[in-house]
Amino acid sequence: MNGKPLDEKVVERYYDAWTQKYMDDFGQIFQALQTENPEELIEYIARVTGMHDGQKILDAGCGIGGPAVIWAKKYAVEIEALTISTKQVELAKAAVKDALDLKGRISVTKGDFHQLESYFGENTFDTIYFLESLVHSHNPALAISSARRVIKDQGILYIKDLFKGPSDPNSPGMIDYPIARIDEQFALKIRTVGEILNIIAESGFMIDYCRQPEVQNYFDRGNRFTAKHLFSLLPEQKGPWMDEGLTFLHWLEIKATKRY
């Protein structure tokens, strides 16, 4: 990234370049916090958000379509899968074409989730998902307000993401360096959960919960990925860093309902 400010073009270039590398270690589902069987995580998300037949769903930052395919196999839902990456659009369309026994329908669109109203009508979706994608946003307030315009009244906004944890009171500012390194290496902008919760509430949603996902965390795929590509996190780091050791990061899920 060479210190360039984060924007949608930076994220697009990042995933155009890195998607195949992610596929090599993560398969079809790019999530840092996973379950040992990745499909169990995606099925858990469907369950806690109340997914059911007949819904219209937006996967905002869909990757290569892994979650969408899993949902469409189980539910007769209509899914719009959106990604900023040209490479991911191609791969997601191929995954949908190759999927067998789909009960639902999936459409894949190249687009920017800060401008959802440019692609979809107002009050269109029953649920909008940001699965570790909002952290790529340079302006989460814009993304969430855009989501509000295209979600139905009483529709669900679901965000699963990583957030900045608390600083050590004995070492103020200690986490700033590793957070900046993660942001730079992965085209992210990690924020506190309080900042995101404030944006959600101010955008006209009622927050149902904010919590750790109630799954057994599995970080082996992420650890293999970071070790293989020699990502550095700490000053004078020796050896690979491990996701489960990042105590200054919180992986959380947020569910909110659009108010009238």
NORNOR-V190174 format. One record per backbone hydrogen bond with DSSP energy under -1.0 kcal/mol. CO is the residue of the C=O (numbers start at 1). NH is the residue of the N-H. Records with the same first field share a line. If there is no record, write none. Layout:
CO->NH + NH
This chain:
1->4
7->11
8->12
9->13
10->14
11->15
12->16
13->17
14->18
15->19
18->22
19->23
20->24
22->26
23->27
29->31
34->218
37->40
38->42
39->43
40->44
41->45
42->46
43->47
44->48
45->49
46->51
47->50
52->55
55->78
56->126 + 127
57->80
58->129
59->82
62->65
65->69
66->70
67->71
68->72
69->73
71->75
72->103 + 104
75->77
76->54
77->105
78->57
79->107
80->59
81->109
82->61 + 62
83->111
85->89
86->90
87->91
88->92
89->93
90->94
91->95
92->96
93->97
94->98
95->99
105->79
107->81
109->83
112->115
115->118
116->119 + 120
125->152
126->156
127->58
128->158
129->60
130->160
133->136
134->137
135->189
139->143
140->144
141->145
142->146
143->147
144->148
145->149
146->150
149->123
150->124 + 125
152->155
155->258
156->128
157->256
158->130
159->254
160->132
161->252
163->250
168->171
171->174
173->176
175->179
176->180
177->181
178->182
179->183
180->184
181->185
182->186
183->188
191->164
192->196
193->197
194->198
195->199
196->200
197->201
198->202
199->203
200->205
201->204
204->259
206->257
209->255
211->253
213->215
219->223
220->224
221->225
222->226
223->227
224->228
225->229
226->231
234->237
242->245
243->246
245->247
246->249
248->165
250->163
252->161
253->211
254->159
255->208 + 209
256->157
257->206
258->154
